[in-house]
Amino acid sequence: MSRCPSWRPPAKGAWGIALLAAYRLRKASNESLEEYLDHRVFADAKGATIAPDKRDVDGFNAFMARYEKGLVIERAAVEGLR
């Protein structure tokens, strides 16, 4: 993972493919993808870090607990179809 402040996780989908194509076509001879993104794509990007609301985190954790318990049901349904 990059330590550069403008580093972004890899993009997905058509936008990510377009970024990779532009990088391949326009990069300098020894320019890494990280450098290309930092200096050309996100050079003027402004960002902010926002801490999550505790209620949102608690709600998500409750959702995940219920979801994980429901996986047993999903497994049983798949086994029942075999």
C-alpha positions in Angstrom: 0.0 0.0 0.0 1.3 3.4 -0.9 2.2 6.0 1.7 1.3 8.8 -0.6 -1.6 10.9 0.7 -3.4 10.8 -2.7 -3.2 7.0 -3.1 -6.5 5.4 -3.9 -7.4 1.7 -3.9 -7.6 0.1 -7.3 -10.7 1.2 -9.3 -13.1 -1.4 -10.5 -15.3 -1.7 -13.5 -15.2 0.4 -16.7 -13.7 3.4 -15.0 -10.8 1.3 -13.7 -10.2 -0.2 -17.1 -10.2 3.3 -18.7 -7.6 4.5 -16.1 -5.4 1.5 -16.8 -5.7 2.1 -20.6 -4.8 5.8 -20.2 -1.8 4.8 -18.0 -0.6 2.4 -20.6 -0.9 5.0 -23.4 0.3 8.1 -21.6 2.8 7.0 -19.0 6.4 8.1 -19.0 8.9 5.4 -19.7 9.7 4.6 -16.0 6.5 6.0 -14.4 4.7 3.6 -12.1 0.9 3.4 -11.9 1.1 4.9 -8.5 3.1 7.9 -9.8 0.8 8.3 -12.7 -2.3 8.3 -10.5 -0.7 10.6 -7.9 0.7 13.2 -10.4 -1.7 13.1 -13.3 -5.1 11.7 -12.3 -5.4 12.8 -8.7 -2.9 15.7 -8.6 -5.6 18.3 -7.8 -7.9 16.1 -5.7 -8.9 17.3 -2.3 -10.0 14.8 0.3 -11.1 14.6 3.9 -11.3 11.8 6.4 -14.7 11.4 8.1 -15.0 9.2 11.2 -18.1 6.9 11.1 -21.0 7.6 13.5 -21.0 5.0 16.3 -24.7 4.2 15.7 -23.9 3.4 12.0 -21.0 1.1 13.1 -23.2 -0.6 15.7 -26.0 -1.0 13.1 -23.6 -2.5 10.6 -22.2 -4.9 13.1 -25.7 -6.0 14.1 -26.5 -6.5 10.4 -23.4 -8.6 9.8 -24.1 -10.8 12.9 -27.6 -11.5 11.5 -26.2 -12.0 8.0 -23.6 -14.5 9.2 -26.2 -16.5 11.2 -28.3 -16.6 8.0 -25.5 -18.2 6.0 -26.4 -21.6 7.6 -29.8 -21.2 5.9 -28.2 -20.4 2.6 -25.9 -23.5 2.9 -28.9 -25.7 3.7 -30.8 -24.4 0.7 -27.9 -25.1 -1.6 -27.4 -28.6 -0.2 -31.2 -29.2 -0.6 -30.9 -28.4 -4.3 -28.1 -30.9 -4.9 
